[in-house]
Amino acid sequence: MNRPVVRTAIDLGAVALLLSVAVIGFGPTFDGPQYLVAGFGAIIVGLAVAWFGQWLRWGILSVAGVTVAVYFPLGGALALPHTALLGVIPTLETWRQLAVGTVTSFKALLTTVPPVAASDGHLVVPFLLTLVAAVIAGSLALRVRPAAWALLPALALTGLQILLGAAQPAAPLVQGIVFAAVAVVWLALRQTWDGDSAAQRLENAAATPSRPLRARRLIAGGAVLALAAGVGVATAAFGSTPTQRYILRDFVVPPFDVHQYPSPLQAWRGYIRDDADATLFTAAGLPEDARVRLATMDAYNGIVYNVSDDGAGSSSAFTPVRSNMSPTATGTPTTVRIDIGDYAGVWLPDVGAVRDIAFDGDRAGELRRSAHFNDATGTAVVTAGLRSGDAYTLQTLVSEVPSDAALADAAFAPLSMPKQEGVPESLSKLAAENLGEAETPIERVRALQDWLSTDGYFSHGLADDVFSPSGHGAARITMLFSNDQMIGDDEQYAVAMALLARQLGMPARVVMGWYPGEDETDAGVFTATGDNLHAWVEVAFDGFGWVPFDPTPDEDNEPNDQNTKPQANPKPQVLQPPPPAQEPADLPPTIADDREQDDDTEPGVDWLGTVLLWGGIGLGTVALLLAPFIVLGLIKGARRARRRNAERTADRISGGWDEIVDTAVDLRTPVVPGATRAESATIVGSRFEEPRVTTLATWADADVYGPGDPSPEDVEAFWREVDALVGGMRQKTSWWQRLGARLSLRSLRRGRST
């Protein structure tokens, strides 16, 4: 059927305007205007396919085939120009990404923090959705009556744009008004055209349309206008910013949880002791005074400083690496090359506010797929783990550290910091007492830093050093301040200053990493070792961001009083958390003590026998049911007591570890008989999501295979950790699983076979 050119142009123009409302809505989701090229290009291509399909009278399958045919040749120029030759000619990589993107691009978009970069392939989403919507809406507008059917694809595209977009909309009120206005005007015109066409097809029985026909046209026109107005109002309401805007991004489960890895600060003493001279990695192109960041920690639980778990925006909110990270950062653009040596771990050393990470080498693809970045802390993690031979290049922004003069009038940044737990009570008083006459925020921070770095003494606590236990739990921090001299290294001083600052309401966090000292760079290349590893404190100032402070005394500032004995074989210090609520012990039934005392009547002999009979049967049944619990409870209790009270203290430590493994075995954890503690810790830790298992395994190995026997205090501390861990493991199982564990013979059979 031939259609007037003007009507066709108006129909296609109206559909283009309706679809443009959704395309503009993608604005907050993308970094830059490239999404407009993909969206408007898809509108033009899709409407062209719809017009050709109507003109040549193609069927549904033909239109669908042509849509696929134009998707691949034009997708490179409109959605993936960085993969096309000269930005236009598609390559094999272009076609591969277009094909795979029809399935994976939606998940990739939802799991990437907006605004996303166009160069990461995310433009496939608006291009594909808009192309399909344009073909369907254009075909309906040109072929179907009433034309209101063409609103459905446009509405669907708008709804998908909202669900796939960012929490902050572009211009919801304007989008709704434009959609409603275009829909009302266009449908009114279509109603008039369709009515005139119907009237012309009538026989010339009268000079004007009949009264019933006019009435039907009036009613139909009013219904169409009401429908269009309702659609516009609904679109405006759906697109506007409610109290809470629900988008799919909020419900997508993050693919990575950093809490499955222990805090890197727990390995501090290991780096210092074992890797002092090892080349962990080299950094080429490191600017002067720049720092290499390994991890940023802002949550404290009395045992360890770690990343917080407060969700989006927290130090644990890691998302897949993209090419436009740190979108709000400012600084000098810098390129830094990192070559991994003896360093092995999941935490990726980086510099400044990283914008992009390009991996090199044979594992580049694997590392890229497993890399995650945290915009709030500037830290990165590679779940595949870094190892010798890996390399990557950072495109980053490095900013200058503001001077005290610049910070003189700056207030602390109004940030919501994680709640600290297990902080020694004495720190609040200590922090207030050592502020002196400091008044401004920067003066208060400097007062804390100067007090620690001036009055404190430095010691790693190694074989030839003055006694200084490792760790940064509440007991170790209390020891730092309660002794006659403050003795420690970066680990203790950084944590101490951060805790003191938090007690005074300062937004502070602990950072672990490296920075070059004098003569520690060779031809512009910095070599990171365990010896030049550092920890420092960052405090957030309004308008300046996070500013670093170094509270650790100079390494030459060693204590002059040798009252504290050197420690030949320092052991890791682990503060025991308060044990969780334990399961009530299964005890044999006892006779109730609260017997009735006010019954003056003698029980009748005629029913006494019946009571005794049924009472005896009931008690016997209960005793029979409880017998397995009682017997197994006594056996396992005796086994625990034997381990707890072994003659040698090293055997008590070993027995505590066996108690953990036996509990896991009874809870149906597949621990291999004869496995080492490290191997068993890996299995048990992954089963119950308990990183403390690995810590205790290392502790047990150190005490059992160390040069001397552990002290009774060490044994008590270890068993408190064991009880807390066992209680936590049981709490993570169901009631039926705990019941089965109490009746399980697996650990007893395991003990017989080992």
C-alpha positions, 0 to 999 in steps of 0.5 A, a space after each residue: 500500500 502506498 503511503 503519502 511521503 509526508 505521513 511516513 516522514 511524520 510517523 518515523 520522526 515521531 518514533 525517532 523522538 520517542 526513542 530519543 527520550 530513552 537514549 538521552 536517559 543513558 547519559 549518567 551511565 556512560 562517561 562521555 557522549 559516545 553513547 549518543 552516537 550509538 543510540 541515535 545511529 541505531 535509531 536511524 539504522 532501525 527506522 531505515 530497516 523498518 521503512 524498507 521493510 514496509 516499502 518492499 513488504 517484507 515479512 517478519 523473518 525478512 525484517 529480522 534477518 536484515 536487522 541482524 545483517 546491519 547489526 554486525 557491519 555497522 556495530 563497529 563504527 557505532 558501538 565499538 569504534 576502538 576495535 574497527 579499522 579507522 574507527 569504521 571498518 569492522 574487524 574479526 575482534 569487532 564481530 566477536 565482541 558484537 556476537 558475545 556482547 548480545 549475551 555478556 554486555 548486559 551483565 558487564 554493564 550492571 557489574 561496572 560502576 557508572 559512569 562506564 567507559 565506552 572503550 570497554 565495550 559497554 556501548 553494545 547495550 544501548 546500540 542493540 536495544 535501540 536498534 531492536 526497538 527502532 525496527 519494531 516501533 517503526 514497523 508498527 507505526 508504518 503498518 499497524 492501526 491504531 498507531 498506539 501500538 508503536 508506543 510499546 517498544 518505545 516504552 519498553 526501551 525507556 523502562 530497560 534504560 532505567 533498569 540498566 542505568 545509574 541511580 541518578 537519572 538524566 532529566 526525568 521530568 523533561 523526558 516524561 513531558 517530551 514523551 507525552 507531548 510527542 505521543 499526544 500530538 502524533 496520535 492525534 494526527 494519526 487519528 485524524 488521518 485514519 478517520 479521513 481515510 475511513 470516511 473517504 472509503 464510504 459511499 458518497 451517500 452524504 456530503 459530510 460524514 454521518 453523525 454516528 461516524 463523527 461520534 465514533 471519531 470523537 470517542 476514539 480521538 478522546 480515548 487515544 488522547 487519554 491513553 497518550 496522556 496516561 502514558 506520558 504521566 506514567 513515563 514521567 513518574 517512572 523516570 522521576 527520582 523517587 525516595 529510592 530509585 530501584 535499578 537492576 544494578 542494586 540487585 546484582 550480586 557482586 562477583 567478588 568479596 574481598 573478605 575471603 582474603 585476610 587483611 594484608 596487614 596481618 602479614 606485615 611481620 612476615 614481609 619484614 622478616 622473610 623478604 627484607 632483601 627480596 625484590 618484590 617488584 619494581 616500579 618504573 616512572 614513579 614520580 617524586 614523593 609518590 607512594 605505592 599503595 597495596 591496601 587501604 583499611 578503615 575498619 577495626 574489630 579489636 583483632 585486626 585492621 581490615 577493609 570495612 563491609 559497609 557495601 557500596 562506597 566502602 573499602 570493600 566495594 570492589 568492581 571489575 577493572 575498567 578504563 575510566 576508573 577514579 572518575 572524580 580524581 584530579 592530578 598529574 597524568 602519569 604512566 607507571 610500569 610495575 614488574 612483579 618479582 618475588 611478590 605473590 598475592 592478590 593485592 595489586 600494588 598501584 600508584 595514585 588515582 588509577 584510571 586504567 590498568 593494562 596487563 602484559 605477558 602470558 597471563 594478561 587475559 587471566 589477570 584482566 578478567 580477575 582484576 577488581 578496583 575500589 574507587 573509594 580507596 584506590 586499591 586493586 585486587 587480582 583474584 588470580 593472584 600475582 606471581 613472578 613474571 607478571 607485569 602491568 602498566 598504570 595510567 594514573 593521576 598523581 596529586 601533590 600532598 597539600 601543605 599545612 598552610 593550604 590545610 590551615 582553614 580546611 575542615 575534616 571531610 564529612 564522611 561516614 566511617 565504619 564503626 570501630 570495635 574492640 578499641 582499648 578504652 584508654 585511647 580516648 583519654 590519651 588522644 585528648 591529653 596529647 593534643 596540647 594546644 592544637 585547635 585547627 584540624 591540621 594542627 590536631 592531626 599533626 599533634 598526634 603524629 608528632 607525639 608518636 614519632 617523637 616520643 616513640 622508639 622503633 623496633 621490628 622485634 626481630 632476632 637482634 632487635 629490642 623486644 617488640 611483638 608483632 600484631 596490632 590487636 587491642 592487647 598489642 596497642 595497649 602494650 604500646 602505650 602502657 610500657 615505660 617506652 613506646 616500642 614498635 614499627 609502622 604496623 603498631 604506630 599507624 594503627 595506633 594513630 588511626 585509632 587515636 584519630 578516630 576517637 577524636 572524630 577524625 576520618 582516618 584510615 590505615 594504608 600499607 605500601 611503599 615509598 622510596 627513601 633517599 637513594 632508593 631509586 636507580 635510573 628512575 626505577 624503584 625496587 620494593 622490598 620487605 625492608 622498605 615496606 611502610 604503613 601510614 595514616 590518611 586523614 580526609 580533609 574537605 576539599 583536599 581528599 585523603 592526606 598521608 601522615 607518617 607517625 612511625 619514629 625514625 629507624 635510628 630512634 632505638 630505645 636506650 633502655 634495654 629492660 625489655 629482653 630481646 625476643 629470639 623467636 617472636 610469635 604472632 600476637 592474636 587478640 582473642 575476640 569475646 567467644 560467641 554464644 555457645 550452644 547449650 551443652 547436652 546434659 543428662 536430665 535432672 529431677 526438678 527441684 521446684 516441687 509442689 509444697 502446698 498439696 496437703 492431700 495424700 495421693 490416692 493409692 489407686 492411681 499412684 501405680 499408674 502414675 509411676 508406671 507411665 512416668 517410668 516409661 516416659 523417663 526411660 524413653 527420654 533416657 533412651 533417646 538422650 543416651 547417644 548424646 550423653 555417651 558421645 558427649 562424654 567421649 568427646 568431652 574426655 578427648 577434649 580434656 585430654 588434649 587440653 591438659 596434655 603434658 607438653 604445652 606443644 601437644 596442647 597446641 596440637 590438640 587445639 588444632 585437632 579440635 578444630 579439624 574434628 569439629 569440621 569433620 563432624 560437620 561433614 567437611 571433607 578434610 583429607 586424613 594426613 593433610 598438613 595444617 595448611 592444607 586442612 586450613 584451606 579446606 576448612 576456611 573455604 567451607 565456613 568462610 573463616 580466614 582465622 583458620 589459616 591464622 591458627 594453622 600458622 600459629 600452631 605450626 610456629 609453636 609446635 615446630 619452633 625452637 622452644 615449647 610455648 608458654 602456658 599463656 600461649 596455650 591459653 590464648 590459642 585455646 580461646 581462639 579455638 573455642 571462638 572459631 569452633 563456636 563460629 563454625 557451628 553458628 554457620 550451620 543449621 540446627 539439623 547439621 549441629 545435631 548430626 555433628 553431635 551424633 557423628 562418629 567421623 572424628 572418632 574414626 578419624 582419630 583411630 585411623 591417624 
